[in-house]
Amino acid sequence: MKTADPTADIRENINLLRQKISAAASRVGRQPDSVRLLAVSKKFGPEMILAAAQAGLLYFGENFVQEAAVKLGDSRLRALDPAPQFHFIGHLQSNKTKLASELFDVIQTVDRLKLARALDTQLRKSDRIMPILIQVNVAGERQKSGVAPADCEQLLSAIRELPHLSARGLMTMPPYSDDPEESRPCFRQLRLLAEDLTQKGLLGINGPVELSMGMSGDFEVAVEEGATIIRVGTAIFGSRS
Ligand SMILES: *Cc1c(COP(=O)(O)O)cnc(C)c1O
């Protein structure tokens, strides 16, 4: 429902989402609280993040380093308690790693060794360890970022040698479709890949393995397939005009 009050809309959208997440989790015998709802706030201003945080959300996703830098400078956001966590979910250029490593709590889109090394170098200067996810291009789409599933093992082995990065899991974006069921094979493949990499000792070392998959159109299928983080924008904030 659209009202004149965006805070009320956001609150209602989040309540609805929580019900759908719970239902999807129960269908496959999962606990609803094993799924983290990451609110994708790209192209929305700090007041929308504030409204979502006041409705109880703790995790936010941003796609552009510069845009996030402006938003995260907002004093109202900085004053939030508990402090929200910001995940980077866009394509990261190696020359933006300094700012990205300062702004974000998690980087979900590491997909090449050059980028991992650049991040590690920046983080060394501040003596921090950054939790990261590996972005996997499961369907092998030419225009999309992400490491090929077959190259994931090699990338993770190399990242294991970088002391300031902590690989926590995998992230993917399936090919666009109106039908959420079309995403299922992709989500399943990501889960199987994560299981394989865990068995090989490359994931699951620093805590439970994270699977970041599912967006507004297909998060229920993603939860059924084992998502631990769903990235939802439109279904919380409305369409990005
Ligand atoms: C924009 C975006 C989302 C959210 O998409 P919605 O369809 O608005 O929920 C999720 N993940 C990534 C990587 C995105 O760029």
The ligand as an ORCA input file, in Angstrom:
! r2SCAN-3c Opt
* xyz 0 1
  C      19.850     -3.720     -7.028
  C      20.377     -5.009     -6.504
  C      19.609     -5.831     -5.671
  C      18.179     -5.523     -5.281
  O      17.331     -5.681     -6.360
  P      15.732     -5.553     -6.164
  O      15.193     -6.276     -7.351
  O      15.401     -4.108     -6.159
  O      15.379     -6.230     -4.892
  C      20.196     -6.984     -5.182
  N      21.460     -7.326     -5.480
  C      22.220     -6.571     -6.291
  C      23.616     -7.004     -6.586
  C      21.706     -5.406     -6.840
  O      22.470     -4.679     -7.657
*
